[in-house]
Amino acid sequence: MTTDWLNVGKIVNTHGIRGEVRVISRTDFPEERYVEGSELFVKHESTNKREPIIVTSHRKHKQFDLLTFKGFENVNDVERFKGSILQVSKDVKPDLAEGEYLYSDIIGCMVVTVDEETIGEITEILSPGANDVWVVPRKGKKDALIPYIDPVVKEVDVVQKRVTIVLMEGLIDE
């Protein structure tokens, strides 16, 4: 059985001498993903192998999440993690409120208008600030940038991989 994986962060450096690592998060749920006792997997860039680790502490520092892991008490233990990706099994889903979705649920969805006009498939999600923006490449045209806001997104069906939007004037360049 193969497991699908979700990337939740990238270890960019060590922090101090007590085995702490600096992580740039790629998750909307750091408080759940990095809670003490949670199991993560370090995917090593060079070997593509995963190593299970247990989180022992988490704190925020500037734009980073700082983590320590069970059995890795000093900087020499975690030095080899630099550049690695932190992952969880796709089966380990956080509790989502209504209208909240995992990036992996949204990427691959087909965007259609309320008038059944197909815009294209979501390939990327940007998080520039107040709301996410879903990127839909279009052949011979600029990418469609769909803001995830109530006036635009009317229905999200992750089972059918379909998002229905209202095409507001000026939303998409022709």
Secondary structure, 3 states (H helix, E strand, C coil): CCCCEEEEEEEEEEECCCCEEEEEECCCCHHHHCCCCCEEEEECCCCCCEEEEEEEEEEEECCEEEEEECCECCHHHHHHHCCCEEEEECCCCCCCCCCCCCHHHHCCCEEEECCCCEEEECCEEECCCCCCEEEEEECCEEEEEEECCCCCEEEEECCCCEEEECCCCCCCCC
